[in-house]
Amino acid sequence: MELKDVSDVIYDLGQAGLVIGRKILARSFADERRVEPELVSRLMGRLHPGRMQAEIAEVIQETESTRTLRLAPTDGPFAPFRAGQFINLFLTVDGVATSRPYTISSPPSRPGYIDITVRGMPDGFVSAYLLGQAKTGDRFDISGPAGFFYHEPLSDTNDLVFLAGGSGVTPFISIIRDALDMNRDIAMHLIYGSRIPEDIIFAEEIAGLACGDNNLKVDIVISEPPEDYQGMCGMLDTGVIRSLVGEVRGKTFYMCGPHAMYGLCQSSLDNLGVPPERVKRELSGPPPDITAVEGWPEKFKGNEQFKVKVEGKRNRFTVRCGEPLLNSLERNKVTIDSLCRSGECGLCRTRLLEGEVYMPPGATVRRSDLAFGYIHPCLSYPMSDITIRL
């Protein structure tokens, strides 16, 4: 098996078959080329690295508030990925070592680089740095590709509806580019919600692709249209989705966008009778205002302060209850491994020895972990003075 075929093998086998693919690949190299096990191990490390080194090769201005950073490898080729996956970008901003997950917006069909597309966020810490200071030649560590927000041919249908909001279009542009490049036999319908037309990311490319003779249909929905706007207006609610999609049977729906979008789109899909197994939603990080999340203790306003003690360290430090514990730890020079920063992957899993934290429903902590006091700091909010074990 040639290395150039690995990407297609990964796509065709799917996540379940990937384990089999690894064994086949390892056996092929071990038996036919009689290589040492260490070489096979290094090969597997290339396919699934913990970290890779990257350099900004190009900065592309997409909109007034959005940039694409094209990353080139500096220590060998990037690991293969599936369209829709993300990488974690590790960097230091104002002396704070931190990281942020970004969807890969380039397709795996165009090897040699990885694009991440960054939109400015209100009070954004990392996004402000990447938009205002990052430049060609800057180097970063990035994680290997991760996430399960991709078309899975073993379980998904081949009739796909993409519900995108704002910068949530990034995984879909990767999937679309890859499908068209590779002539994949899937139908795609992108429904892209944007506040104003000027905020549409990849606008010219999407318009051009939608006019082509392919399996892509595009509908743009503007929530705050100018007076002379002639296109579809509104939100991605039941009525809009029904009018654009029609029959939902046989379709797989994907959602990616701001937090407020998920509740609206999910209730809309429920109203339309879409079964849960036909809905995929991308991770979206911590809520912009945790105090507005259902279940947040009303007695806390978000600005209360508590003390954190890390076992084995002498000093305590002060944190704000409305900020994710992981962010507070990083600002106080305590760095722990993290990846999704959305409460799902569990890489930042930490033991809570004393005190209480609030974790919203998005934090998918295993029952056994909860029983023994483990939390995911990326989606945990102190409700008292706490002590943790890293």
N, C-alpha and C positions, 0 to 999 in steps of 0.2 A: 504493500500500500504506500503510495506516494504522499508526502506531507501536504502537497497542494490539494489533495482530495479530502483532507480532514474536515474542512468547513462544510462540504456537502454531506459528508458522513454524519456530522453532528446534526445537521438540519433534518436529514432523512430518517435517522434513527430516533430522533426525539430524545427527551431527557431520560426516559426509562431505558432506551437502548444505548445510551451513552456509555453505561457501565460495560455492556457487552462490547461496544466499539473499542473501549480502552484495552480490554483483554485481547481482542483480535489484533489491535495495533501492536501491543506489547509482544504478543506471541510471534507476529510476523517479523518484527525486528530481531527478536531473540533467536528464533529458529532459523530463518532464512539467511540472516546476515551474521548469525553467531556472535552477537554483541554481548558485552557484559551487562549484568542487571543494572549496574550503576548508570549506564548510558540510557537504558529504558527509563530509569527513574528520572534522569535529567530531562528526557523528552516529555514525560508526564508533567514535570515541573514547568516546562515551556507552555504546555497546553493549559495548565491551571496554576499560574504563578500567584504567590502571595502579593508581591509588588513588582511593578515594572517602572523603568525610568523613561520620562518623556520630556520633549522640548517643544515649546510653541513655535511651529514653523510658519504659521500665517494667522492673522487676525482678520475676520470677515465681519463687517458691520451689517447686521441683518435689518434692524430697525433702530430707531433713536435710542431705545432702551435695551437692545439685545445684540450680543456679539456671539459669533462662533469662533472658538479657539481650535485651530487645527493642530493636533499633537502628533509629533513624529517620534519614533523610538530612538533611543540613544545607546541601548545595550542589547541589540538584537531585535528581531521582529516581535510585534505585539502578539499576544495570544489570540487565537480565533474566538469569535463571539457570535451570538445569535442576534439578529435584528430585533431591537426592543430592550436589550440588556443595558446595564449601566456600569460605570466604573466609579471608584471613590478617588477623589483628588485630595492628596495630602499637601498641606502648605502651612506656612507660618505668616500670620498677619499681625502686625503691631506687636510682635514678640509672643503671640499666642499660637502654639502648635495645634492645628485643628484639621478637619477634613470635611468634605461635602460630596455626596453622591450626585453624579450627573449622568443622565441618559446619553448613550452614544447616538448622535444624530446621523453619522455617516453609516453606510451599509457595509456589511462584511464582504460584499461583492467587489468592493474597491479597497483592496489591502494596501498597506504601507502607511496608513495614518488613521487616527481616531479623531472625530470631531465631537466637541461638547458645545452646546449652545446655552449661553447664560443670559438670563433676563434680570435686570435690576429689581431688587425687592425693597419695600419700605423698611428703613432701618437695617438693611442688609449689611452683614459684616463681611462675609467672603465675597458675595456678588459685587459689592462696591469696590473691593480690591481688584477683582478680575476684570471689571468693566473700566475702572479708572487707572489702574497701574500696571496690570500684566501686559507684557509686550513680547514681541518676537525674540526668541533666544532664551527666555526664561525657562527654567527646568523644574520639574515636579516629579515626585513619586506618584504613581497611580496604582490602584489595585487591579487584579485580574477582573475580567467581566463577571457580572453576577446578576441575579434576578431571574424571574420566570414570566415576565411580561412579553411574551412572544407568541407567534403562531405555532401551535403544537399540532402537527398533522396527525398524530396518533389519537388525539382526543377532540380537537377543535374541528368545526366544519370548515369548508373552503369558501364560505360566503361571510365576509368579515365587515363589521360596521365599527368604525373608529370614532368615538366621541371625545373630542379634544377641546381643551379650554386653555387659551393663552399659550404659555411655553410648554403645555402638555402635548403639543403637537410633535415634540422631538422624537419620541419612540416611533411614532407613526410614519414620519418622513424616512426613518431608517428602514422600516418594514416595507414601505412603498418603493423606495429606491431599490432595495434588494430584490423585491418581487419582480419589478420591471426589468432590472438588469439581467436577472436569471430566468426570465420568462416563466415564472412559477404559475401554475394553474390554480389561481385563487382570484376571487372577485373581491374588490375593496371599495368601501364607501366611506370617505372621510367627511365627517360633519364637524366643522371647526367653528367654535364659538369664540368671538373676540369682542372686546369692549368697543373699539373703534377700528375702522379699516386700516389705519396707519399702524396698528399694533400687530397686524397679521405677519407672522414669521414665515419666511420662505414663500412669500406671496407670489412672486413672478414664476418661480419654479413650479409651485403647485398649480397655478393657472395654466401653465404650459403643458404639464403632465395630464391635467384633466381634459385638455383639448385633443390629446393624442388618441390613437386607435389602440386602446388597451382596456384592461379590466378595472379601471379606476374611475370612480365617480366622486365629485367633490361638491359640497354645499357649505357656504360660508354663512354664519348667523351672527349678526351684529347686535349687541345689547344696547348700545348708546349711539344710534346712527345719526349722521349729520342730516340736515333738512332735505338735501337733494339725493339721499341714498335710495337706490332702487332695488336693492337685494333683500334677502330674507332678514327679518329683524326679530328680536326676542331673546329668550333663554332656551337652553336645551331641556325643555320640559316635555310632558307627555304629548301635547298637541303638536309641537314642532317635530319631535322624533317620529310620531305617527305619520305626519304629512310627508316627511322626507323618505322614510324607510318603507312604509306600507306593511306588508306581511312580515312578521318577525320570525316565523317558523323557519328553522334551518339555518339561522344566522347566529354567529358568535359576536358578541358585543365587547368592546374594549373601552375602558374609561381612563383618561389621564388629564389632570388639570388641577386647579386650586381646590382647597378643601371644601369650599362652599358648593362646588359643582357636584361632588360625589353624592351627597344626600338627595339633591334634586334629580340627578340622572338615575340613581338607583330606584327611587320611588317611581319615576317615570317608566322604567323598564319593568318594575313590578306591576304597574297598572296595565302595561301592554301584554303581560303574560309571559315575559321572557324567563325561562327557568334559571335558577342560580348557577347551574353548571355551564350555562352559555354566557356568563358575564365574567370578565376579567377586569381588575382594577389595579393600576400601578400604585406603588408606594408613594406617599406624598409628604413625608417628613412631619415634624410636629405642627400642630395647628398654629396659625398666626396669633390667635388669642385663646389660650387654653381656658380662660375663665368663662368663655362663651360655650364651651363644650358641655353637652348634657351629662350630668353626674358630678360636675365640679362642685366641691363644697361651697355653699353660698356664703359662709362666714369669712372666706378668704377672698380678698380683692385682687391678689396677684402681686402686690408690692410688699407683702410681709417678708421679713428676713429671718433666716434661721442659721444655725451653725452646723457645719459638716466636719466630721472627724474621719480621717482615713486611717484605718488600723495600721500601726507601724510607723506613722508619721507623728511628729510632736505637735505641730500647730493645727488648730482649727481655723476654718475660714468661713466667712459669711456669704450666704447665697440668697437669692430672691425666689420665693415659692412659685412665681409665674414663669420662671425660666427652666428649660430642661436641665436636669442635673448634669448631664454630659457637658453641656455648654459651660456651666458653672465650674466644673472640674477643670476643663481646659483653660479657662481664664485664670485659674489659680495654679497653673503649671502642673496639673495632674493629667497625664495623657493615658488613655486606655484604648485598646483596639476597638474600632467601630467600622461599620460598613454602610448599612442602609439608613441609619439615623431615623428610622421610622417605627422602631419597636418590634420588628419582625424577625430579622436574621439571628439575633441573639449573640452576636459577636461581642457586644459590650456587656454581656451578662455579669452581674456583680451581686455580692451577698450583702443584704441589709441586716446589720447586726442589732441596731437600736433605732427607734423612731418610726415615723410613718411617711409614706409617699403616696401621691395620687398617680395612678396610671390610667389613662383613658382607654376606651374599648379597643383602639387600634394597636395596643401593646399586646402582642400574642405570646404571652409567657406560658410556658408549659405548666400543667397542674403540679407536677412533681417539683418544679422550681419554686412555684408559689408556696408550696407546703414547707419548703426549707428556707424561705426568705430571700429568694433571688429576684432581682429586678432588672429591667433594661433601662439604664440611666438616660438613654437618648429620648425616652418618652416617660420619664418619671419626674415628679414635681414634689419637692419636700413640703410636708405638712407639719413638721416639727424639727427640732434638732435631731440630727441623725448621725450614725456611725456606720461606715461601710468597710467591706473587705474586698480589695481588688483581686 
